[in-house]
Each structure stands twice: as C-alpha cells, then as structure tokens.
C-alpha cells in the first residue's frame, strides 16, 4: 500500500507541479494568483492537517465518503505538487533567457520551445530536488495512518499490538523504508549520470 500510494501520488504530483510551475512563469495574472494561493496554502499547513481536512472535513461537509487510500493519494499528490511546482519554476528560470529567444527566433512556437529546448535542460538541473521531494513524499505516507491507511507504519503498529516486539518491528519498518528510499535514489542517480553523459 505504501508503494501504491507513493507511485500514484508522485505521478500526479509531477503533473500538478509541471502545470502549476508553467503557470507561475506565464503571463496570466489570474492563473498566477490561483497558483500562488495553492502553493502558499499547501506549504503553510502541515500534511497531517491537510489529511484530516480532506478525509474528515471535506467528506463530512459534502456528505460523501472515500477510501482512506484514495484520500492518501490525493493528499500526498496535492502536497508534493505544490513543492514540485516551485522546483519546476526554479529549474525553468535557471535556464538562460537567450535559449528561449534563440528557439523562438528559429520559428518554434512558445510551447514547442518549452518542451524541446527549455524543459530538457531544466530537468537536468532539477533532478536532485525532484529526488529529494520524492523521498520526502515516500516518508510522508507514514502520516496517513491518522486517517486509517494501512500502510507500512500502521502495519508495524498492528504487529506490535499483537506481539509486543516493538524493537524488532520498528527496526524492520525502518529497514524497509531505507530499502525503498535507497532504490529510488539509485534509479535517480543512474538517470542523472545518463543525462550528464
């Protein structure tokens, strides 16, 4: 469940981050204002409050129920998406303005210039920050126990309640998180090396 939530949430967070990041460097003032409010709200409140708000607050106010896992994916996606938006914005703005001007002078429209010229260069600069956000989001799944998601941390708590072996279980939970994060870091390092070559 931890892996499932993390994978789906990071895919959605990357899409949200890219869209909001592009809005932030765009010229539409209304969209930019909405993007700024979204980023400030998410970064200004703890993830646990966001989880409670979505799972208990919104579902109670709107009189509907969703599965804890779905709520977890939504919360992690929206949370990580706000941070990813700033990573994308910073990465895009780190590319020299002359690159866009050169692409436009060759006749490429803005969208194609962004996709073919700016984003590939920016992505290389963003890899360490994206990896860092992915690791934070993977670890943040442990907070979802508060809304009843049976992920790795809550499973550890259940096993401890049955066996009373807290040292052994928390050691295993820590090792499992370490393995997941180590594998994620290894994949990103290989991507970074290939892009640098």
CORQUI-V14900 format. One line per field, one symbol per residue. phi: phi as a letter, one per 40 degrees, with the letter a starting at -180 (. if undefined). A space follows every 50 residues. Layout:
phi = ???
This chain:
phi = .dcccccccccccccdccccccccccbccccccccccdccccccbccccc cccccbccccccfabbcdccccccccccccdcccdcccdccccccddccc ccccccgccdccccccbccdccddccdcccddccccccccccccdcbgcc cdccccccccccbgbccccccccccccccdccccccdcccccccccc
